[in-house]
């Protein structure tokens, strides 16, 4: 199952976001409005970051071993500057600040 962007004016799919898994459980998702980025959890116990313009992830963060029942179920962006967001994600056993990303999708230290 994938996540998709839809055109509400005509009901057509604009783009599918691929890579994450959510076949059995709800995985968290959030949009960084200032940066045009989507953060998504996954049943593979990873966090995926997508640029709204492309269907493939621009970054994937492993949350540790894929253990039975462990998955990233909560994702939240926090705007921390004019063009910068922090991504926080968690699951049943862990939560952590994943990374800081600027509006161009670059991670801190990657600029």
N, C-alpha and C positions, 0 to 999 in steps of 0.2 A: 504494500500500500504506500502511496506517495502523498506528499502534500502538494497542493496546486494553488496557483493564483488564477482567479476567475474575473472575467469582465462582466460586471453586474448589469451593464446596459444591454447585453445580448445573451448572457448566460453561457458564453463559450470559455473554455479553458485557454488561458494565455500561456502558462508555463507550468510544468511539473518540476518539483524539487526532489531529486533522487538521492539515494544513498542510505538514509536512515531507515530503521525498521520499526514498524508499529502495527504488527499483525494481531497481537493479543491484548496489549495494554495501552492505555492512554499515555502518550509521552508529551512532556511539556514543550511549549513553543512560545516565543515572544518576538516582537519586531522592534528593532532599534530605529525609531522614526527618523532621527537626525542622520543616521548613517545608511539607511536603506538596506539594512541587514536583517536576516532572520536567524534566530538561534533555535535549534531543535534538539530535543533529547532523542534517545533511541533505545530499543530493546537490546542492542549490541553493547550497552553500557558505555556509549560514546556521546559526545556533544558535536553537532554539526552546525557550521555557520555557512549561510548562503547569502550571496549578493542577490538582491531582488531581480537583477537583470539576467541571471544565469541559472540554469537548472542543476548544475553540479556544485557540490560544496566547495567553498574557497578555503576551508580549514576544518579539520576534524581533530578533536581532543579525546583521547582514550581516558576513561575513568578507572581503569584497572581491569583485572581479569573479568571476562564475561562469565559470570557465575549464574547458576540456575536461579532465576527470579530477580536478579539484580539488573536494573536499567535506570537510565536517567529520566526521571518523571517530572522534574520541575526545572524551568529555564526562565531567567529574568534578566533583561538589560537594565542598566542604570546609567543614565546620562551623567557624566562626571565633569564635563567641560563643554565648550562650545561645539566641538566636532569630535568628541570622544565618548565612548561608552565602555562600561565594564560588564562582562557577562558572568552571571552567577548561575550555577546549576547544581542539582542534587538528585539523590535517589533515596532509597530506604535507609541506607547506612552512612551516607556521606553527603556533604554539601561543601562547595568551595567556589572561590572566585576563579574563574577559568582564565580570563585574559582581558586586557584592555585593547580596544580597537578604535581607530579613528574613522572618520566618515568615508575614507577611501578604502576601507576594508583591510588596512595594514595593522598588524599587531604591534604592540609596543616593542621597540627595539628593531623593527623591521623597516622602519621609514628611511 
